[in-house]
Amino acid sequence: MTTQAQSIDATIVQERTFASLCTCFGALALVMACVGLYATMAYAVTRRTSEIGIRMALGAERRRIVWMVLREMLALAAVGLAIGFTAVWETTKFLESFLFGLKPNDPLALAAAVAILIACAILAGYAPAWRAARIDPMVALRHE
C-alpha cells in the first residue's frame, strides 16, 4: 500500500531527474560563462595597463576607471543577451512540452534570467575593474 502522493512521485521520477540535471547543467553553464567573462576582461585590462596608467596619471578617478571597465563588460553582456534572447524566443515553441507551470515566453521568468545574467556579468567584471583602478601610474608607464 502506498499513498497517492507516493504513486504520483513514482510516476514523475524521470521528469524530476531530468529537471534536476537541467538545473545543474544550467548552473554549470552560468559559472563557465562568468569565468569566461572574467578571463576576457582580465586580459583586456592587462593589455590596456599602459592606457589606464596614462589615464590615472592625467587625473582620472578610480571610480571612473572602474566604470569604464564595467561599461565594457555590460556592453559584452548586452550583446550576448540580445543574441540569447532571440534564440530563446525562437526555440521556446520546441521546448513547450518540458515547461511545467510556465508559459513558453513567460515574461517573469525571462526577466529573472536577464537579471541573473546581468548580475553575474557585473560580478565577473568587478574584479578586473577593481584591479584596473588600483594600477599605479608610475609602474604602468615604466613598463612601456
Summary of the structure (lengths in Angstrom):
residues: 144
radius of gyration: 22.1
end to end distance: 78.7
largest distance: 79.7
contacts: 372
relative contact order: 0.17
helix: 85%
strand: 0%
